Amino acid sequence: MPSARNTAMIEAVTTLPPIVIADLFGISPSTAETWAKYANDSWTHYLAARS
């Protein structure tokens, strides 16, 4: 079952910002950011566009 969770996490971080993933999965924001880096999508471009 861990591989299914990992797959879901990678899929989620490629479509949502890490802070949203942190809330959805109940993990820390830094852990969600690490997962985003693993998925090669840090969302920094998203945050820059919003400011």
Backbone as CSV, one residue per row, in Angstrom:
resi,resn,N_x,N_y,N_z,CA_x,CA_y,CA_z,C_x,C_y,C_z
1,MET,0.802,-1.206,0.000,0.000,0.000,0.000,0.845,1.272,0.000
2,PRO,2.078,1.274,0.557,2.877,2.503,0.520,3.129,3.005,-0.897
3,SER,3.276,2.105,-1.862,3.537,2.561,-3.223,2.332,3.299,-3.792
4,ALA,1.131,2.897,-3.433,-0.072,3.601,-3.894,-0.135,5.001,-3.283
5,ARG,0.238,5.126,-2.027,0.254,6.441,-1.378,1.307,7.342,-2.017
6,ASN,2.472,6.783,-2.302,3.526,7.551,-2.949,3.084,8.034,-4.326
7,THR,2.436,7.172,-5.076,1.934,7.542,-6.394,0.903,8.652,-6.273
8,ALA,0.016,8.544,-5.314,-0.995,9.584,-5.094,-0.342,10.901,-4.695
9,MET,0.678,10.842,-3.878,1.367,12.052,-3.443,2.054,12.727,-4.626
10,ILE,2.762,11.961,-5.441,3.440,12.526,-6.613,2.421,13.138,-7.565
11,GLU,1.335,12.462,-7.797,0.290,12.998,-8.684,-0.295,14.286,-8.112
12,ALA,-0.527,14.313,-6.821,-1.121,15.490,-6.189,-0.188,16.696,-6.246
13,VAL,1.101,16.497,-5.982,2.011,17.642,-5.968,2.305,18.186,-7.358
14,THR,1.939,17.453,-8.381,2.103,17.991,-9.734,0.895,18.813,-10.159
15,THR,-0.185,18.750,-9.385,-1.391,19.492,-9.764,-1.825,20.533,-8.742
16,LEU,-1.313,20.462,-7.520,-1.705,21.388,-6.461,-0.472,21.964,-5.770
17,PRO,-0.583,23.161,-5.195,0.538,23.720,-4.438,0.850,22.864,-3.200
18,PRO,2.115,22.820,-2.799,2.493,22.006,-1.639,1.714,22.318,-0.360
19,ILE,1.352,23.573,-0.139,0.617,23.906,1.088,-0.755,23.230,1.103
20,VAL,-1.374,23.113,-0.045,-2.663,22.415,-0.138,-2.464,20.928,0.123
21,ILE,-1.403,20.374,-0.436,-1.087,18.957,-0.217,-0.838,18.690,1.270
22,ALA,-0.155,19.624,1.931,0.102,19.456,3.363,-1.206,19.328,4.134
23,ASP,-2.173,20.159,3.802,-3.477,20.090,4.480,-4.226,18.806,4.128
24,LEU,-4.224,18.443,2.863,-4.967,17.254,2.420,-4.412,15.956,3.003
25,PHE,-3.091,15.841,3.023,-2.465,14.601,3.464,-2.078,14.614,4.942
26,GLY,-2.225,15.776,5.593,-1.879,15.854,7.004,-0.387,15.763,7.250
27,ILE,0.401,16.381,6.355,1.851,16.380,6.512,2.328,17.820,6.683
28,SER,3.579,17.985,7.055,4.110,19.336,7.236,4.321,19.998,5.875
29,PRO,4.239,21.319,5.836,4.490,22.025,4.577,5.879,21.738,3.997
30,SER,6.884,21.587,4.857,8.229,21.295,4.339,8.298,19.911,3.702
31,THR,7.568,18.959,4.266,7.510,17.626,3.665,6.807,17.694,2.314
32,ALA,5.731,18.464,2.235,5.023,18.615,0.959,5.923,19.276,-0.081
33,GLU,6.719,20.251,0.342,7.657,20.908,-0.573,8.708,19.920,-1.060
34,THR,9.167,19.055,-0.169,10.138,18.032,-0.561,9.539,17.099,-1.610
35,TRP,8.305,16.694,-1.412,7.627,15.856,-2.401,7.499,16.584,-3.727
36,ALA,7.211,17.877,-3.680,7.114,18.664,-4.910,8.458,18.685,-5.641
37,LYS,9.543,18.785,-4.885,10.871,18.749,-5.508,11.119,17.386,-6.138
38,TYR,10.696,16.330,-5.467,10.829,14.997,-6.053,10.049,14.898,-7.365
39,ALA,8.918,15.545,-7.393,8.089,15.518,-8.600,8.570,16.543,-9.622
40,ASN,9.636,17.289,-9.274,10.236,18.290,-10.145,9.282,19.434,-10.438
41,ASP,8.546,19.855,-9.429,7.620,20.968,-9.578,7.493,21.673,-8.237
42,SER,8.302,22.709,-8.010,8.349,23.350,-6.705,7.290,24.428,-6.503
43,TRP,6.581,24.817,-7.538,5.521,25.829,-7.482,6.057,27.228,-7.212
44,THR,7.366,27.456,-7.297,7.868,28.805,-7.087,7.364,29.757,-8.153
45,HIS,7.205,29.234,-9.371,6.659,30.082,-10.448,5.211,30.484,-10.148
46,TYR,4.472,29.592,-9.521,3.083,29.884,-9.150,3.030,30.994,-8.102
47,LEU,3.870,30.886,-7.082,3.881,31.886,-6.023,4.342,33.242,-6.559
48,ALA,5.323,33.247,-7.433,5.810,34.501,-8.007,4.712,35.181,-8.837
49,ALA,3.927,34.414,-9.534,2.860,34.962,-10.372,1.733,35.552,-9.521
50,ARG,1.541,35.044,-8.331,0.452,35.523,-7.480,0.793,36.813,-6.751
51,SER,2.078,37.117,-6.606,2.452,38.324,-5.854,2.556,39.556,-6.722
